[in-house]
Amino acid sequence: MPHAVTHILIPLIMLELIRDYFIKNKKKFPLYYVLIGGIVGLLPDIDIFLSWFGLNIPHRMFTHSLIIPAAFLLIGLIANNRNKIKFKTLFLVSSYGIFTHLLIDVLTVGSIMPFYPFSQLAIGLNLASMLPISPETLIPGIDAILLIAWLVHEEIRHKISSFY
């Protein structure tokens, strides 16, 4: 299972790259949207957090359904911006973060039920089990590579070392 760091870093890095290379007006997509997208990437694993408090919600069922990112996407598409809060962008970025989490889980571990509770169909490639590397060392290695690559990108693109 990918660590929480993976579920934050991948949408955060992808949104940062979209912001850096495709969005012309950075004021319309400030960095805090990138942060929100990364943090919301953890939302499908809220069932694990809730289990700490005695709520036994089966992992990777409802919280890993496509219904949740689709709902965020739909709200984002119909939302209006109020005052300085851009609800439309917040919901779209959140939908992206949640969908990224589901995609990571489908590709790397076991399976998810994308249409739960309407269908028990489970999909997943479980690519981590097909590699000759143990998942116990693979997942932290991926986290390290992602973090280093992102920090190098940030240094090259934004000179973060000058912020001390």
LINHU-V977994 format. One record per pair of residues at least 4 apart in sequence whose ideal C-beta (glycine too) atoms are under 6 Angstrom apart, sorted by sequence separation. I is the first residue (numbers start at 1). J is the second residue. If there is no record, write none. Layout:
I/J + I/J
This chain:
2/6 + 5/9 + 8/12 + 9/13 + 11/15 + 17/21 + 18/22 + 19/23 + 29/33 + 36/40 + 60/64 + 66/70 + 75/79 + 89/93 + 104/108 + 105/109 + 115/119 + 135/139 + 137/141 + 153/157 + 154/158 + 50/55 + 81/86 + 133/138 + 155/160 + 23/29 + 106/112 + 154/160 + 155/161 + 50/57 + 81/88 + 105/112 + 128/135 + 79/87 + 79/88 + 113/122 + 19/29 + 47/57 + 111/122 + 47/59 + 76/88 + 79/91 + 111/123 + 111/124 + 110/124 + 19/34 + 76/91 + 47/63 + 75/91 + 76/92 + 110/126 + 46/63 + 16/34 + 106/124 + 107/125 + 15/34 + 44/63 + 72/91 + 76/95 + 108/127 + 109/128 + 44/64 + 107/127 + 108/128 + 12/34 + 15/37 + 72/94 + 73/95 + 72/95 + 11/37 + 12/38 + 69/95 + 11/38 + 69/98 + 8/38 + 11/41 + 68/98 + 69/99 + 8/41 + 7/41 + 7/42 + 4/42 + 64/102 + 64/112 + 66/114 + 65/116 + 60/112 + 61/113 + 40/94 + 62/116 + 43/98 + 61/116 + 33/89 + 37/93 + 41/97 + 36/93 + 40/97 + 44/101 + 37/96 + 41/100 + 33/93 + 37/97 + 41/101 + 11/97 + 11/100 + 10/100 + 7/101 + 2/104 + 2/108 + 1/109 + 3/139 + 2/139 + 6/143 + 9/146 + 13/150 + 20/157 + 5/143 + 3/143
